[in-house]
Amino acid sequence: MLALACAALPADANPLRVATFNAELTRKGPGLLLRDILKGDDPQISAFTALLLKVRPDIIALQGVDYDLKGTAVQALVSTLESGGLSYPHRFTAAPNAGQASGLDLNGDGRLGDADDAHGFGRFNGMGGMAILSRFPIQRDVVEDYTLLLWRDFPGNIYPMIGAAPFGGQGVHNVHRLSSRGHWVVPVETPDNGTLRLMTFHATPPLYDGDEDRNGRRNHDEVAFWNAYLDEDERTEPFILLGTANIDPKRGSGRRGAIRGLLAHPLLQNPFGDAPTAIFSEAMPEGLQVDYLLPSTDWKVIAQGIETAPGASRHSLLWVDLGRANP
């Protein structure tokens, strides 16, 4: 566990605690996560609950939570947290690309219907989605959801090509989405700091493909999406970019240009330096930095922490306490 205080907190201040956590609350089929929550004795869910009750964020972006149409699993998680004294009356979730059937051979292996032929890798519709839990109201009517953005329509994309032809053929190129789960901009109305825009996503790992490097290229462009978004953004509300980028700027596999560019963006600050946020194998016990919580420079970072709970997830929970830099 890493926790650092960055500035003294005035007695009358009301810092905002924001967190991101890839909870890895995925199961082998639809409805199984809800089943395990309702049983009340699942060790992973118990570890997840204990971690959130310890950190108690005002707002948290979750990755790796199985999605269902009515949001029943997320509601069950919220109810479990509420029974422990942590209430989130406001939440947002939406269908991810994960597990949505494309009807095409997206991964080019000559077979249809694989988990990797879905618009985002998933063995069933909604596997490993995203959710936001908040103590404060979410402006649902102005959420920006870029989940359906076609990869080919992203300017400057590096879609894999085989010679002059797109990988998978023109039919695949015509429907292949950029997001493996989703890209959201979710405004939250905070009581002391006005509207906060949460920019969140969960990118595919840059692994598990062939020489065409489809996943490596997709990961790069999923991260590069935010560089392009910030370069064109003219709004003045403070924001936080957070989620799982699944790419380390120095270690492991992947195309590092986009994440390095994002970390160097003049509108962002990185309170965590190059601290690792996930441990995936014994072969790399030092871990990788794949999860990020990057406040805009409008914020003063009062404190921050990285909380690790191996019983809950291979990923760590990142949190920051924030106040306005120029209130």
ABEGO torsion letter per residue (X at the ends): XBBBBABBBBAABBBBBBBBBBAGBBBABBGAAAAAAAAGABAAAAAAAAAAAAAGBABBBBBGBBBBAAGAAAAAAAAAAAAAGBBBABBBBBBBABGBBAGBBAAGAGBBGBAAABABBBABBGBGBBBBBBABBBBAAABBBAAABBAAABBGBABBBBEABBBGEAAAAAABBABAAEBBBBBBBBAAAEBBBBBBBBBBBABGBBAAGAAAAAAAAAAAAAAAAAAABABABBBBBBEBAGBBAABEBEBAAAAAAAAABAABBBAAEABBABBABAABAAEBBABBBBBBAABBBABBBBBBBAAABABBBBBBBBBBABX
